[in-house]
């Protein structure tokens, strides 16, 4: 199954809403990662920021596994 996910290319045209979903999810992953790292290095309470960052990464990987990479949708 892993080679299927690594070589996944979407040949079907997707809607623009799916592209915006990927972009918003990636923006949320980056921003939650920045908040998580800031709280980690300033030694503040990290638990909620870490859980949010982990959930965002998991959702992002599930979207990539199902629909392929975001750059496949830009065709």
C-alpha positions in Angstrom: 0.0 0.0 0.0 2.9 2.4 0.7 4.1 2.6 -2.9 0.5 3.4 -3.9 0.5 6.4 -1.6 4.0 7.5 -2.6 3.3 7.3 -6.3 -0.2 8.7 -6.1 -1.1 11.0 -9.0 -4.6 12.3 -9.6 -5.7 12.3 -13.2 -9.2 13.3 -12.5 -10.1 17.0 -12.5 -11.0 18.3 -9.1 -13.1 21.2 -8.0 -11.7 24.5 -6.8 -13.1 23.9 -3.4 -10.8 20.9 -2.8 -7.8 23.1 -3.7 -8.9 25.7 -1.1 -9.4 23.0 1.4 -5.8 21.9 0.9 -4.5 25.4 1.1 -6.4 26.3 4.3 -5.3 23.0 5.9 -1.7 23.7 5.0 -1.9 27.3 6.3 -3.4 26.0 9.5 -0.6 23.3 9.8 2.1 26.0 9.4 0.5 28.5 11.8 -0.1 25.9 14.5 3.4 24.6 14.1 4.8 28.1 14.6 2.7 28.6 17.7 3.8 25.2 19.0 7.5 25.9 18.5 7.2 29.4 20.1 5.5 28.0 23.2 7.9 25.1 23.3 11.0 27.3 23.2 9.6 29.9 25.6 8.7 27.1 28.0 5.0 27.9 28.3 2.1 25.5 28.5 2.5 23.4 25.4 -0.1 20.6 25.7 -3.0 22.2 23.8 -0.7 23.7 21.1 1.0 20.3 20.6 -2.3 18.4 20.4 -3.7 20.9 17.9 -0.5 20.7 15.8 -0.6 16.9 15.8 -4.3 16.8 14.8 -3.6 19.3 11.9 -0.7 17.2 10.6 -2.8 14.0 10.8 -5.7 15.6 8.9 -3.3 16.9 6.3 -1.7 13.5 5.7 -5.1 11.9 5.4 -6.1 14.4 2.8 -2.9 13.8 0.9 -3.3 10.0 1.1 -6.9 10.3 -0.3 -6.6 13.0 -2.9 -2.9 13.2 -3.7 -0.6 16.1 -3.3 -1.8 19.7 -3.5 0.4 20.3 -6.6 -1.6 17.5 -8.5 -4.7 19.7 -8.0 -3.1 22.7 -9.7 -3.0 21.1 -13.1 
